[in-house]
Amino acid sequence: MRWSMEELDYLSEKELMELERRTERLLSVWKIQNLRGNAAIFHDDQHIGEQRRELNALKYPGVDMESIQEARRKPVVDSLEGNMLIHPLTTPVIEVDETNTKARGVWWSLGLEGLSIHREKPMAILSIGMVPGVHVIEDGEWKILWGVWQRTTKNEYHAGWIDSMIPTNTRPPLTPEQDRKGFGRYAYQKDEVRRPVPRPPEPDTWKRYPNVWEQSWMKPDAEKEKTKKGTSEKEKPEKVKIEKEKTGR
């Protein structure tokens, strides 16, 4: 809806306040896109000793800061020489709550990678994934509360994704069961019927799922991952901890 300056003069104070509120929520969508864009662009830089661009919420109730700091100190590869992670984000779907203090979003990510775990010749990798997550206001700025890249496919360039599926690089390496419960929970499986998950948030997402740690909104029609009964915003399910692990994707 558009208003001319003349029409704005006839709006009541209540109508002006509502217009301002809607405008602030639209600005938040832009800020959250920039926040996630920076997280994708500077992912490599977080691993090479530069001053960290702190994009995550650190003070929000339920954040396990000790685990986050411990994960950040763990090396993922022996050398960054030849390693590359380019994961541009596309198709943002973002829903900001009525108070303009928390937001859910889902992005598709098309990636190119160069991966060398030790000091071997890097592998050329194609990867497609999605980034679901929740964002909150902390100290007056939008920050990422949780949500990292989730693999759909990740394969060597010449191999194809049907028979070549490279798991997320961690130390120690993830077992297939751990990978399936974590970063590969939505990964393509050649013997399964693919479901459209994680789903983007619906306009009523915050009415249906008011808890910021709730994850059922990502797959309302699929088998739901159950959170602890009675979880409050000061408590988070254990599975959320994996979102904060430091990995090479």
N, C-alpha and C positions, 0 to 999 in steps of 0.2 A: 504494500500500500504506500502511496506517495502523498505528501502534503506540500502545498505551496506555503510560502511565508505568510500569506494572507490567511490561509486556512488554519495555520498554527496559532494565529492570534485569537481564534475563536474556540480553541480547545480549553476545557476546564483544567483546573489544577490537577485533578485526579487523572484526567486523560493525558496530561503532560507527564505526570509521574510514571504512568504506565508505558508511555512511549519511550521515556528515558530508560526504564527498566529493560524493555525489549532491546533497545540499542546497546545497552551494556552487555547483555547476553550475546548479541551478535559479535561485539568486539571480543568477547571471551573466546568465541569459536576461532577467530583469527589468531589470538594469542596462543591458544592451545595448538593450533597447526604449526605456528612458529616454534613452539616448545618442542614438539615431537620432531620437527624438521631438524632442529639443532641436535637433538639426541641421536638422530640417524647420521647426520653429517660428521659429528665429532666423536663417533663411537671409537674409532681407532685412537684418537688422541687421549682417551681416558686411560690408555694402557702404557703410555710411554713417558711417564714422569713429569708431564707438563702440569701447570696449575689446573686443577680440575674445574671444569665447567659444571657446577653443581645444579643439576636439573631435577633432582628427586626431592620429594618431601622428606625431611629428616626429623621433624618434631611432632608430626601428626600422631594422635593416639593409635597405638597398635604397631607402629613402625619399629622393627627390630634393628636398631642402629648397630648394635654389636655384631650381628651376623652380616650386615651389609659391609661394614668396615673390614671384617675378616675375609669376606669373599673378594673384596677389591685388592687385597694384598697378595692373593694367590696368582702366580704366573700361569698363563694358559699355554703359551708357546715359548720355545727356547730363544727365538730371535724374531723380531718383527720384519727382518729383511725379506722382501718378496711377498709379505702378507698384505692383503687388501680386503676390506669389507665395504662394498658400496651397496647400500640398500635404500634407494629413494622411495618415498612414501607416495601412494596414490589413493584416490577415491575415499577421502575422509568422510566418515559419518559420525557426527558429534552431537550429543544431547546434553545441554547444560540444565541443571536443576533450577527451580523457580527462585532460589535464594542466590543464584549466581556464585556459588561457592564450591561446587563439585560438578564434574562432568565425566561422562563415559564416551569412549570413542573406539572405532575400529578402522584400520587402514590396511590396504593391500600393499605389499612390498615386493618389487622385482629386483633381484640382486645379482651382482657379479662378485666373485670372490677369488682371491689367490690364497691358498692355504698351505702353510708349511709348519708342521707341528714341532719338528726338531730342527734340523738344518738341511733337510732334503730339498730337492727341487720342488717348488710350489706346484700344487694342483690347480688347474683352471676349473672353476666351479660355477654352475648356474643354480640359482636358488630363488624360489618363490615362497613367500610366507605372508602371514597376517600379523598385525600388531593390535591386539585388543588391550584396553587399559582404562584406568580411572585417574583423574586429575583433580587436585584440590588447591584451594587458595592457602598459601602459607606465607606469612610476613608480607601480605599484600600482593603476592605474585602467584601465578599459576605454576604448579609443580607436578611432576609425575608421582603418583602415589604407588601404583603398581602397573605392571604390564610390559612385556618384552616381546621381541620377535618370536613368533611361533612358526615352525617349519611346515610348509605344505609339500614342497619338493626341494631336494638339495642333491645334485648329482654332478659327477665329472662331466665336463663339456662334451666329450665325444661319446659318453656312455648312455645317456638318456636316463630318465627318472623311473622307468618301469622296473629295471633290475639293479640300478645303482642308486642307493639312497644313503647318503653320508650323514651320520648322526652329528649332533651338536658337539663341538670340541670342548671337553672339560678335562680337568685333572683332579682325581683319577678319572679315566674314561667311564662314561655311563654304560651300564648294562642295557640290553634291549628293553628290559622291563622298566628301568628308571627313565630311559628316553621316552618311552611310550606314555609314561605318567607326567612327563615334564614338557620339554620343548618340542617333542614329537607327538604330543597328544592329538593334534589335528592333522598329522602327516598323511600323505597319500599312501594307500595300501592297495596293491594290485588285486588282492583277494577280498576286498570289501566294497560295498556300495558307498560312495562318498556322500557325506552329509554337508550341507552348507553351514559349517561352523568354523570359527566363531561367528555368530550372527551380529550384525551391527545393532546398536541400541535403538529401541523403538521410542517414539515421542513420550510414551508414558512410563519409560524405564524407571524413573525415580519414584513414581507412585507405587509401582509393583515391587521394586527392589530398592528400598531406601538405604540399606546398609552398603557402605562403600566397599566392604570386603566381599560382598556377595558376588558369585560368579555365574549363577544360574541364568542370568540374562543373556549370556553368550550362546546358549543352546536351549531355548525354552521348549522345543519340540523333540529334543534328543534325550538320551539318557543323561540325567543331571548328576553333577558332582555335588554331593551333599556337604554342606558346611556344618560345623558343630551346632547342635541345637541350642538356641538362645544366644547365638553370637551377637554381641553388640559392636558398635563402631570402635570400642576400645579393645576388642578382641578380634583376632583374625585367624582363619583356618591355617593349619600347618602348611597346606599345599601352596599358599601364597608365598612362602619363603623362597621357593625356587625361582620366583620372578626376580629376586634380587641377586641371584647368583651371578658371578662374573664369568662370562663365557666368551668364546670366540665365535658363537653362533654355530 
